[in-house]
Amino acid sequence: MTTDPISGDCQCGAVRFRIGTLGELSICHCRMCQKAIGSFDAPLVTAPELTWTRGASKLFQSSNKVKRGFCAECGTPLTYDYSSDPEIAIGALDHPELSTPIVQVCVADKLPFVDGLADLPAHANGVDSDEVRFMATIKTYQHPDTDTDVWPPANAQTD
Ligand SMILES: [Zn+2]
């Protein structure tokens, strides 16, 4: 179940997009996706009818077959462009919680600790007093998870 429209953006909001429907939801473990996303793996969804509604991603040709899209303003990884329907980084969606991956690919490159991540000790929010004090000082400059009429938004960094 998804909301309509399906939208998302980079962290600063200079690049926003909409897609028609959620395509295949996957996690890719290949070394190139690890590097491009800057994480252990790349959660991606094929994005039929991708439309840039503010700005557009800048492309880096990461191989003879694939271009990687990212925001030229803030660096957020956004796309994996291989075919006519690029894939979008699930974390860039306004509602990533609605996009549960259904398949893993390139598992031969999976980092050896990934399968154990769910077993790591978890600190609940608000329990650690140092974390609570730190979080209380955070003023976010991240674009909100919604379309806005103007960019940069009112909460943009001014200091
Ligand atoms: Zn950005």
Backbone and ligand atoms as CSV (ligand in chain L), in Angstrom:
chain,resi,resn,atom,element,x,y,z
A,1,MET,N,N,0.855,-1.186,0.000
A,1,MET,CA,C,0.000,0.000,0.000
A,1,MET,C,C,0.887,1.231,0.000
A,2,THR,N,N,0.619,2.161,-0.869
A,2,THR,CA,C,1.416,3.374,-0.943
A,2,THR,C,C,0.503,4.584,-0.975
A,3,THR,N,N,1.093,5.712,-0.611
A,3,THR,CA,C,0.345,6.954,-0.736
A,3,THR,C,C,0.440,7.410,-2.175
A,4,ASP,N,N,-0.383,8.338,-2.569
A,4,ASP,CA,C,-0.372,8.831,-3.935
A,4,ASP,C,C,-0.306,10.340,-3.887
A,5,PRO,N,N,0.623,11.037,-4.501
A,5,PRO,CA,C,1.666,10.492,-5.342
A,5,PRO,C,C,2.842,9.965,-4.511
A,6,ILE,N,N,3.679,9.179,-5.169
A,6,ILE,CA,C,4.898,8.691,-4.531
A,6,ILE,C,C,5.985,9.704,-4.845
A,7,SER,N,N,6.539,10.306,-3.828
A,7,SER,CA,C,7.506,11.384,-4.042
A,7,SER,C,C,8.693,11.214,-3.108
A,8,GLY,N,N,9.698,12.038,-3.368
A,8,GLY,CA,C,10.878,12.004,-2.531
A,8,GLY,C,C,11.840,13.093,-2.926
A,9,ASP,N,N,12.986,13.105,-2.273
A,9,ASP,CA,C,13.972,14.137,-2.578
A,9,ASP,C,C,15.318,13.793,-1.975
A,10,CYS,N,N,16.255,14.685,-2.230
A,10,CYS,CA,C,17.567,14.603,-1.605
A,10,CYS,C,C,17.474,15.249,-0.223
A,11,GLN,N,N,18.564,15.230,0.518
A,11,GLN,CA,C,18.513,15.767,1.870
A,11,GLN,C,C,18.268,17.272,1.896
A,12,CYS,N,N,18.804,18.012,0.930
A,12,CYS,CA,C,18.626,19.475,0.954
A,12,CYS,C,C,17.358,19.933,0.255
A,13,GLY,N,N,16.755,19.082,-0.563
A,13,GLY,CA,C,15.512,19.440,-1.248
A,13,GLY,C,C,15.705,20.135,-2.582
A,14,ALA,N,N,16.941,20.319,-3.030
A,14,ALA,CA,C,17.174,20.933,-4.337
A,14,ALA,C,C,16.654,20.044,-5.464
A,15,VAL,N,N,16.600,18.740,-5.197
A,15,VAL,CA,C,16.099,17.774,-6.185
A,15,VAL,C,C,14.914,17.038,-5.579
A,16,ARG,N,N,13.750,17.174,-6.202
A,16,ARG,CA,C,12.561,16.412,-5.790
A,16,ARG,C,C,12.031,15.657,-6.996
A,17,PHE,N,N,11.338,14.566,-6.716
A,17,PHE,CA,C,10.836,13.723,-7.795
A,17,PHE,C,C,9.505,13.094,-7.419
A,18,ARG,N,N,8.830,12.600,-8.444
A,18,ARG,CA,C,7.644,11.753,-8.266
A,18,ARG,C,C,7.812,10.547,-9.159
A,19,ILE,N,N,7.224,9.440,-8.731
A,19,ILE,CA,C,7.211,8.249,-9.578
A,19,ILE,C,C,5.773,7.749,-9.667
A,20,GLY,N,N,5.485,7.031,-10.759
A,20,GLY,CA,C,4.115,6.590,-10.997
A,20,GLY,C,C,3.683,5.493,-10.050
A,21,THR,N,N,4.512,4.462,-9.935
A,21,THR,CA,C,4.212,3.338,-9.058
A,21,THR,C,C,5.528,2.807,-8.516
A,22,LEU,N,N,5.444,2.082,-7.429
A,22,LEU,CA,C,6.633,1.405,-6.924
A,22,LEU,C,C,6.852,0.155,-7.761
A,23,GLY,N,N,8.061,0.015,-8.301
A,23,GLY,CA,C,8.406,-1.179,-9.055
A,23,GLY,C,C,9.002,-2.222,-8.136
A,24,GLU,N,N,10.013,-2.929,-8.634
A,24,GLU,CA,C,10.647,-3.978,-7.826
A,24,GLU,C,C,11.480,-3.350,-6.714
A,25,LEU,N,N,11.257,-3.827,-5.515
A,25,LEU,CA,C,11.967,-3.334,-4.338
A,25,LEU,C,C,13.068,-4.324,-3.992
A,26,SER,N,N,14.317,-3.842,-4.003
A,26,SER,CA,C,15.439,-4.762,-3.816
A,26,SER,C,C,16.517,-4.146,-2.932
A,27,ILE,N,N,17.404,-5.011,-2.504
A,27,ILE,CA,C,18.639,-4.578,-1.835
A,27,ILE,C,C,19.784,-5.161,-2.641
A,28,CYS,N,N,20.678,-4.304,-3.118
A,28,CYS,CA,C,21.833,-4.772,-3.875
A,28,CYS,C,C,23.071,-4.707,-2.978
A,29,HIS,N,N,23.812,-5.809,-2.954
A,29,HIS,CA,C,24.999,-5.900,-2.098
A,29,HIS,C,C,26.303,-5.701,-2.866
A,30,CYS,N,N,26.258,-5.393,-4.157
A,30,CYS,CA,C,27.505,-5.320,-4.926
A,30,CYS,C,C,28.391,-4.192,-4.410
A,31,ARG,N,N,29.677,-4.329,-4.630
A,31,ARG,CA,C,30.644,-3.345,-4.118
A,31,ARG,C,C,30.406,-1.963,-4.703
A,32,MET,N,N,29.961,-1.883,-5.953
A,32,MET,CA,C,29.722,-0.564,-6.555
A,32,MET,C,C,28.531,0.129,-5.893
A,33,CYS,N,N,27.497,-0.624,-5.561
A,33,CYS,CA,C,26.355,-0.019,-4.858
A,33,CYS,C,C,26.742,0.379,-3.439
A,34,GLN,N,N,27.568,-0.442,-2.763
A,34,GLN,CA,C,28.033,-0.043,-1.424
A,34,GLN,C,C,28.708,1.323,-1.483
A,35,LYS,N,N,29.594,1.485,-2.451
A,35,LYS,CA,C,30.350,2.737,-2.570
A,35,LYS,C,C,29.441,3.899,-2.976
A,36,ALA,N,N,28.551,3.659,-3.923
A,36,ALA,CA,C,27.691,4.733,-4.439
A,36,ALA,C,C,26.729,5.259,-3.378
A,37,ILE,N,N,26.222,4.353,-2.539
A,37,ILE,CA,C,25.270,4.749,-1.498
A,37,ILE,C,C,26.006,5.160,-0.224
A,38,GLY,N,N,27.230,4.644,-0.045
A,38,GLY,CA,C,27.985,4.920,1.176
A,38,GLY,C,C,27.451,4.113,2.343
A,39,SER,N,N,27.045,2.889,2.051
A,39,SER,CA,C,26.460,2.048,3.091
A,39,SER,C,C,26.821,0.593,2.838
A,40,PHE,N,N,26.257,-0.314,3.637
A,40,PHE,CA,C,26.546,-1.735,3.496
A,40,PHE,C,C,25.915,-2.314,2.243
A,41,ASP,N,N,24.838,-1.676,1.775
A,41,ASP,CA,C,24.099,-2.165,0.620
A,41,ASP,C,C,23.271,-1.016,0.063
A,42,ALA,N,N,22.582,-1.279,-1.023
A,42,ALA,CA,C,21.785,-0.234,-1.660
A,42,ALA,C,C,20.330,-0.681,-1.764
A,43,PRO,N,N,19.446,-0.106,-0.940
A,43,PRO,CA,C,18.015,-0.377,-1.086
A,43,PRO,C,C,17.467,0.474,-2.231
A,44,LEU,N,N,16.929,-0.214,-3.254
A,44,LEU,CA,C,16.497,0.478,-4.481
A,44,LEU,C,C,15.113,0.018,-4.905
A,45,VAL,N,N,14.401,0.895,-5.581
A,45,VAL,CA,C,13.108,0.538,-6.169
A,45,VAL,C,C,13.067,1.066,-7.603
A,46,THR,N,N,12.637,0.199,-8.524
A,46,THR,CA,C,12.477,0.684,-9.895
A,46,THR,C,C,11.387,1.748,-9.893
A,47,ALA,N,N,11.589,2.765,-10.703
A,47,ALA,CA,C,10.752,3.963,-10.634
A,47,ALA,C,C,10.135,4.284,-11.992
A,48,PRO,N,N,9.071,3.551,-12.380
A,48,PRO,CA,C,8.395,3.868,-13.636
A,48,PRO,C,C,7.839,5.291,-13.597
A,49,GLU,N,N,7.928,5.967,-14.723
A,49,GLU,CA,C,7.372,7.322,-14.847
A,49,GLU,C,C,8.019,8.295,-13.871
A,50,LEU,N,N,9.334,8.173,-13.690
A,50,LEU,CA,C,10.062,9.117,-12.838
A,50,LEU,C,C,9.992,10.516,-13.442
A,51,THR,N,N,9.585,11.472,-12.626
A,51,THR,CA,C,9.524,12.877,-13.044
A,51,THR,C,C,10.254,13.719,-12.014
A,52,TRP,N,N,11.168,14.558,-12.486
A,52,TRP,CA,C,11.840,15.488,-11.576
A,52,TRP,C,C,10.921,16.688,-11.400
A,53,THR,N,N,10.518,16.997,-10.184
A,53,THR,CA,C,9.610,18.114,-9.932
A,53,THR,C,C,10.345,19.356,-9.430
A,54,ARG,N,N,11.585,19.191,-9.011
A,54,ARG,CA,C,12.468,20.337,-8.715
A,54,ARG,C,C,13.892,19.876,-8.998
A,55,GLY,N,N,14.591,20.618,-9.822
A,55,GLY,CA,C,15.958,20.252,-10.155
A,55,GLY,C,C,16.005,18.920,-10.865
A,56,ALA,N,N,17.160,18.302,-10.855
A,56,ALA,CA,C,17.361,16.968,-11.434
A,56,ALA,C,C,18.673,16.438,-10.880
A,57,SER,N,N,18.800,15.124,-10.903
A,57,SER,CA,C,20.028,14.550,-10.381
A,57,SER,C,C,21.173,14.804,-11.354
A,58,LYS,N,N,22.369,14.926,-10.817
A,58,LYS,CA,C,23.577,14.933,-11.631
A,58,LYS,C,C,24.009,13.480,-11.766
A,59,LEU,N,N,24.578,13.121,-12.908
A,59,LEU,CA,C,24.903,11.724,-13.164
A,59,LEU,C,C,26.404,11.486,-13.153
A,60,PHE,N,N,26.800,10.378,-12.548
A,60,PHE,CA,C,28.170,9.889,-12.596
A,60,PHE,C,C,28.151,8.537,-13.288
A,61,GLN,N,N,28.930,8.394,-14.359
A,61,GLN,CA,C,29.010,7.125,-15.080
A,61,GLN,C,C,29.907,6.194,-14.281
A,62,SER,N,N,29.306,5.281,-13.516
A,62,SER,CA,C,30.094,4.420,-12.631
A,62,SER,C,C,30.608,3.164,-13.320
A,63,SER,N,N,30.075,2.850,-14.484
A,63,SER,CA,C,30.550,1.702,-15.269
A,63,SER,C,C,30.118,1.923,-16.716
A,64,ASN,N,N,30.492,0.975,-17.583
A,64,ASN,CA,C,30.069,1.117,-18.980
A,64,ASN,C,C,28.562,0.951,-19.139
A,65,LYS,N,N,27.868,0.462,-18.111
A,65,LYS,CA,C,26.433,0.187,-18.219
A,65,LYS,C,C,25.559,1.079,-17.344
A,66,VAL,N,N,26.126,1.649,-16.275
A,66,VAL,CA,C,25.294,2.289,-15.249
A,66,VAL,C,C,25.762,3.703,-14.949
A,67,LYS,N,N,24.768,4.588,-14.769
A,67,LYS,CA,C,25.025,5.936,-14.265
A,67,LYS,C,C,24.368,6.052,-12.890
A,68,ARG,N,N,25.040,6.750,-11.994
A,68,ARG,CA,C,24.521,6.970,-10.639
A,68,ARG,C,C,24.116,8.427,-10.514
A,69,GLY,N,N,22.879,8.656,-10.079
A,69,GLY,CA,C,22.382,10.017,-9.915
A,69,GLY,C,C,22.493,10.472,-8.477
A,70,PHE,N,N,22.828,11.732,-8.306
A,70,PHE,CA,C,22.952,12.299,-6.967
A,70,PHE,C,C,22.644,13.783,-7.025
A,71,CYS,N,N,22.387,14.379,-5.873
A,71,CYS,CA,C,22.154,15.822,-5.823
A,71,CYS,C,C,23.493,16.550,-5.862
A,72,ALA,N,N,23.641,17.449,-6.809
A,72,ALA,CA,C,24.887,18.205,-6.932
A,72,ALA,C,C,25.049,19.220,-5.806
A,73,GLU,N,N,23.966,19.539,-5.100
A,73,GLU,CA,C,24.031,20.519,-4.002
A,73,GLU,C,C,24.457,19.877,-2.685
A,74,CYS,N,N,23.897,18.720,-2.372
A,74,CYS,CA,C,24.162,18.122,-1.049
A,74,CYS,C,C,24.795,16.740,-1.126
A,75,GLY,N,N,24.850,16.139,-2.309
A,75,GLY,CA,C,25.532,14.862,-2.476
A,75,GLY,C,C,24.696,13.624,-2.209
A,76,THR,N,N,23.440,13.778,-1.875
A,76,THR,CA,C,22.603,12.611,-1.574
A,76,THR,C,C,22.524,11.673,-2.785
A,77,PRO,N,N,22.853,10.384,-2.617
A,77,PRO,CA,C,22.663,9.419,-3.709
A,77,PRO,C,C,21.173,9.250,-4.001
A,78,LEU,N,N,20.810,9.252,-5.280
A,78,LEU,CA,C,19.384,9.195,-5.626
A,78,LEU,C,C,19.011,8.067,-6.571
A,79,THR,N,N,19.809,7.842,-7.619
A,79,THR,CA,C,19.358,6.887,-8.632
A,79,THR,C,C,20.460,5.935,-9.080
A,80,TYR,N,N,19.988,4.834,-9.637
A,80,TYR,CA,C,20.802,3.847,-10.343
A,80,TYR,C,C,20.170,3.785,-11.729
A,81,ASP,N,N,20.836,4.348,-12.716
A,81,ASP,CA,C,20.267,4.451,-14.064
A,81,ASP,C,C,20.898,3.410,-14.974
A,82,TYR,N,N,20.132,2.392,-15.299
A,82,TYR,CA,C,20.608,1.340,-16.196
A,82,TYR,C,C,19.689,1.191,-17.396
A,83,SER,N,N,18.396,1.299,-17.162
A,83,SER,CA,C,17.431,1.095,-18.238
A,83,SER,C,C,16.561,2.336,-18.368
A,84,SER,N,N,15.480,2.217,-19.107
A,84,SER,CA,C,14.596,3.369,-19.285
A,84,SER,C,C,13.887,3.736,-17.980
A,85,ASP,N,N,13.755,2.796,-17.075
A,85,ASP,CA,C,13.165,3.082,-15.765
A,85,ASP,C,C,14.259,3.025,-14.714
A,86,PRO,N,N,14.794,4.182,-14.311
A,86,PRO,CA,C,15.856,4.165,-13.308
A,86,PRO,C,C,15.341,3.640,-11.971
A,87,GLU,N,N,16.258,3.293,-11.114
A,87,GLU,CA,C,15.906,2.882,-9.760
A,87,GLU,C,C,16.226,4.042,-8.820
A,88,ILE,N,N,15.377,4.183,-7.817
A,88,ILE,CA,C,15.513,5.253,-6.824
A,88,ILE,C,C,15.966,4.645,-5.498
A,89,ALA,N,N,16.832,5.343,-4.790
A,89,ALA,CA,C,17.230,4.912,-3.449
A,89,ALA,C,C,16.013,5.004,-2.528
A,90,ILE,N,N,15.651,3.885,-1.909
A,90,ILE,CA,C,14.435,3.849,-1.090
A,90,ILE,C,C,14.480,4.889,0.025
A,91,GLY,N,N,15.652,5.137,0.581
A,91,GLY,CA,C,15.768,6.121,1.653
A,91,GLY,C,C,15.460,7.536,1.225
A,92,ALA,N,N,15.466,7.804,-0.089
A,92,ALA,CA,C,15.150,9.143,-0.596
A,92,ALA,C,C,13.646,9.367,-0.723
A,93,LEU,N,N,12.858,8.309,-0.633
A,93,LEU,CA,C,11.403,8.469,-0.725
A,93,LEU,C,C,10.876,9.227,0.492
A,94,ASP,N,N,9.801,9.979,0.323
A,94,ASP,CA,C,9.193,10.673,1.461
A,94,ASP,C,C,8.629,9.689,2.481
A,95,HIS,N,N,8.246,8.503,2.006
A,95,HIS,CA,C,7.702,7.473,2.902
A,95,HIS,C,C,8.403,6.139,2.657
A,96,PRO,N,N,9.670,6.038,3.053
A,96,PRO,CA,C,10.398,4.780,2.821
A,96,PRO,C,C,9.798,3.605,3.584
A,97,GLU,N,N,9.061,3.903,4.633
A,97,GLU,CA,C,8.465,2.821,5.429
A,97,GLU,C,C,7.440,2.021,4.634
A,98,LEU,N,N,7.011,2.550,3.486
A,98,LEU,CA,C,6.028,1.856,2.655
A,98,LEU,C,C,6.681,1.007,1.573
A,99,SER,N,N,8.013,0.921,1.591
A,99,SER,CA,C,8.729,0.259,0.501
A,99,SER,C,C,9.612,-0.861,1.049
A,100,THR,N,N,8.999,-1.926,1.450
A,100,THR,CA,C,9.731,-3.070,1.994
A,100,THR,C,C,10.416,-3.840,0.876
A,101,PRO,N,N,11.741,-3.975,0.921
A,101,PRO,CA,C,12.421,-4.770,-0.109
A,101,PRO,C,C,11.914,-6.209,-0.120
A,102,ILE,N,N,11.879,-6.801,-1.322
A,102,ILE,CA,C,11.371,-8.171,-1.448
A,102,ILE,C,C,12.433,-9.134,-1.959
A,103,VAL,N,N,13.613,-8.613,-2.362
A,103,VAL,CA,C,14.651,-9.504,-2.879
A,103,VAL,C,C,16.027,-8.871,-2.640
A,104,GLN,N,N,17.033,-9.731,-2.437
A,104,GLN,CA,C,18.424,-9.285,-2.353
A,104,GLN,C,C,19.139,-9.737,-3.621
A,105,VAL,N,N,20.002,-8.873,-4.149
A,105,VAL,CA,C,20.774,-9.246,-5.336
A,105,VAL,C,C,22.253,-9.042,-5.055
A,106,CYS,N,N,23.085,-9.705,-5.858
A,106,CYS,CA,C,24.549,-9.665,-5.715
A,106,CYS,C,C,24.975,-10.077,-4.305
A,107,VAL,N,N,24.377,-11.132,-3.793
A,107,VAL,CA,C,24.654,-11.558,-2.414
A,107,VAL,C,C,26.075,-12.089,-2.235
A,108,ALA,N,N,26.760,-12.425,-3.320
A,108,ALA,CA,C,28.153,-12.880,-3.189
A,108,ALA,C,C,29.038,-11.767,-2.622
A,109,ASP,N,N,28.636,-10.509,-2.806
A,109,ASP,CA,C,29.403,-9.365,-2.298
A,109,ASP,C,C,28.909,-8.881,-0.933
A,110,LYS,N,N,27.921,-9.549,-0.363
A,110,LYS,CA,C,27.365,-9.097,0.918
A,110,LYS,C,C,28.463,-9.055,1.982
A,111,LEU,N,N,28.547,-7.966,2.708
A,111,LEU,CA,C,29.533,-7.843,3.779
A,111,LEU,C,C,29.222,-8.870,4.876
A,112,PRO,N,N,30.268,-9.456,5.481
A,112,PRO,CA,C,30.048,-10.620,6.345
A,112,PRO,C,C,29.224,-10.342,7.594
A,113,PHE,N,N,29.132,-9.100,8.028
A,113,PHE,CA,C,28.403,-8.805,9.269
A,113,PHE,C,C,26.947,-8.401,9.045
A,114,VAL,N,N,26.549,-8.213,7.784
A,114,VAL,CA,C,25.220,-7.656,7.504
A,114,VAL,C,C,24.096,-8.511,8.079
A,115,ASP,N,N,24.198,-9.823,7.949
A,115,ASP,CA,C,23.106,-10.682,8.437
A,115,ASP,C,C,22.945,-10.623,9.949
A,116,GLY,N,N,23.968,-10.148,10.667
A,116,GLY,CA,C,23.875,-10.076,12.124
A,116,GLY,C,C,23.448,-8.722,12.654
A,117,LEU,N,N,23.198,-7.753,11.798
A,117,LEU,CA,C,22.889,-6.397,12.256
A,117,LEU,C,C,21.644,-6.347,13.143
A,118,ALA,N,N,20.649,-7.139,12.816
A,118,ALA,CA,C,19.410,-7.110,13.608
A,118,ALA,C,C,19.619,-7.623,15.021
A,119,ASP,N,N,20.726,-8.328,15.248
A,119,ASP,CA,C,20.994,-8.880,16.578
A,119,ASP,C,C,21.830,-7.949,17.446
A,120,LEU,N,N,22.270,-6.812,16.903
A,120,LEU,CA,C,23.073,-5.876,17.688
A,120,LEU,C,C,22.248,-5.299,18.836
A,121,PRO,N,N,22.909,-4.964,19.958
A,121,PRO,CA,C,22.170,-4.293,21.038
A,121,PRO,C,C,21.575,-2.990,20.513
A,122,ALA,N,N,20.370,-2.675,20.934
A,122,ALA,CA,C,19.686,-1.467,20.464
A,122,ALA,C,C,19.420,-0.534,21.631
A,123,HIS,N,N,19.783,0.724,21.459
A,123,HIS,CA,C,19.530,1.728,22.479
A,123,HIS,C,C,18.232,2.433,22.109
A,124,ALA,N,N,17.258,2.366,22.959
A,124,ALA,CA,C,15.987,3.046,22.694
A,124,ALA,C,C,16.198,4.558,22.727
A,125,ASN,N,N,15.472,5.263,21.885
A,125,ASN,CA,C,15.552,6.722,21.879
A,125,ASN,C,C,15.169,7.265,23.249
A,126,GLY,N,N,15.944,8.263,23.701
A,126,GLY,CA,C,15.592,8.943,24.933
A,126,GLY,C,C,16.061,8.261,26.205
A,127,VAL,N,N,16.787,7.140,26.102
A,127,VAL,CA,C,17.243,6.433,27.290
A,127,VAL,C,C,18.630,6.922,27.712
A,128,ASP,N,N,19.518,7.104,26.737
A,128,ASP,CA,C,20.882,7.547,27.019
A,128,ASP,C,C,20.881,9.057,27.237
A,129,SER,N,N,21.311,9.515,28.416
A,129,SER,CA,C,21.220,10.945,28.729
A,129,SER,C,C,22.142,11.783,27.846
A,130,ASP,N,N,23.323,11.268,27.470
A,130,ASP,CA,C,24.193,12.016,26.561
A,130,ASP,C,C,23.526,12.183,25.196
A,131,GLU,N,N,22.889,11.125,24.727
A,131,GLU,CA,C,22.198,11.205,23.440
A,131,GLU,C,C,21.026,12.183,23.516
A,132,VAL,N,N,20.302,12.156,24.601
A,132,VAL,CA,C,19.162,13.061,24.765
A,132,VAL,C,C,19.635,14.508,24.726
A,133,ARG,N,N,20.731,14.796,25.439
A,133,ARG,CA,C,21.265,16.171,25.447
A,133,ARG,C,C,21.748,16.573,24.048
A,134,PHE,N,N,22.427,15.653,23.363
A,134,PHE,CA,C,22.904,15.953,22.011
A,134,PHE,C,C,21.728,16.215,21.063
A,135,MET,N,N,20.744,15.335,21.105
A,135,MET,CA,C,19.613,15.483,20.190
A,135,MET,C,C,18.832,16.775,20.469
A,136,ALA,N,N,18.825,17.211,21.714
A,136,ALA,CA,C,18.116,18.442,22.060
A,136,ALA,C,C,18.780,19.669,21.437
A,137,THR,N,N,20.051,19.536,21.034
A,137,THR,CA,C,20.762,20.672,20.443
A,137,THR,C,C,20.684,20.673,18.916
A,138,ILE,N,N,20.107,19.645,18.331
A,138,ILE,CA,C,20.057,19.524,16.867
A,138,ILE,C,C,19.006,20.452,16.280
A,139,LYS,N,N,19.427,21.245,15.285
A,139,LYS,CA,C,18.497,22.034,14.480
A,139,LYS,C,C,18.638,21.511,13.052
A,140,THR,N,N,17.644,20.853,12.563
A,140,THR,CA,C,17.755,20.220,11.254
A,140,THR,C,C,17.661,21.230,10.120
A,141,TYR,N,N,18.485,21.024,9.110
A,141,TYR,CA,C,18.397,21.787,7.869
A,141,TYR,C,C,17.906,20.894,6.735
A,142,GLN,N,N,17.523,19.672,7.093
A,142,GLN,CA,C,17.045,18.730,6.085
A,142,GLN,C,C,15.696,19.179,5.550
A,143,HIS,N,N,15.517,19.030,4.232
A,143,HIS,CA,C,14.244,19.379,3.615
A,143,HIS,C,C,13.151,18.481,4.181
A,144,PRO,N,N,11.943,18.993,4.424
A,144,PRO,CA,C,10.870,18.129,4.935
A,144,PRO,C,C,10.461,17.086,3.893
A,145,ASP,N,N,9.865,15.996,4.346
A,145,ASP,CA,C,9.433,14.910,3.464
A,145,ASP,C,C,8.110,15.243,2.791
A,146,THR,N,N,8.093,16.344,2.066
A,146,THR,CA,C,6.891,16.761,1.368
A,146,THR,C,C,7.259,17.830,0.341
A,147,ASP,N,N,6.381,18.041,-0.628
A,147,ASP,CA,C,6.613,19.129,-1.583
A,147,ASP,C,C,6.520,20.459,-0.862
A,148,THR,N,N,7.340,21.410,-1.280
A,148,THR,CA,C,7.288,22.761,-0.745
A,148,THR,C,C,7.224,23.733,-1.915
A,149,ASP,N,N,6.623,24.891,-1.690
A,149,ASP,CA,C,6.463,25.865,-2.772
A,149,ASP,C,C,7.769,26.556,-3.129
A,150,VAL,N,N,8.621,26.720,-2.133
A,150,VAL,CA,C,9.875,27.443,-2.372
A,150,VAL,C,C,11.052,26.615,-1.907
A,151,TRP,N,N,12.190,26.857,-2.542
A,151,TRP,CA,C,13.435,26.225,-2.119
A,151,TRP,C,C,14.536,27.269,-2.211
A,152,PRO,N,N,15.414,27.423,-1.251
A,152,PRO,CA,C,15.451,26.618,-0.030
A,152,PRO,C,C,14.305,26.931,0.900
A,153,PRO,N,N,13.907,25.958,1.728
A,153,PRO,CA,C,12.785,26.163,2.639
A,153,PRO,C,C,13.140,27.117,3.761
A,154,ALA,N,N,12.136,27.509,4.518
A,154,ALA,CA,C,12.330,28.490,5.586
A,154,ALA,C,C,13.318,28.007,6.645
A,155,ASN,N,N,13.456,26.688,6.814
A,155,ASN,CA,C,14.369,26.189,7.839
A,155,ASN,C,C,15.792,26.008,7.312
A,156,ALA,N,N,16.067,26.521,6.111
A,156,ALA,CA,C,17.398,26.351,5.514
A,156,ALA,C,C,18.459,26.996,6.401
A,157,GLN,N,N,19.666,26.457,6.264
A,157,GLN,CA,C,20.775,26.931,7.092
A,157,GLN,C,C,21.026,28.411,6.845
A,158,THR,N,N,21.025,29.181,7.921
A,158,THR,CA,C,21.284,30.614,7.800
A,158,THR,C,C,22.472,31.045,8.638
A,159,ASP,N,N,23.011,30.122,9.444
A,159,ASP,CA,C,24.153,30.504,10.271
A,159,ASP,C,C,25.393,29.714,9.923
L,1,ZN,ZN,ZN,20.262,18.132,-2.247
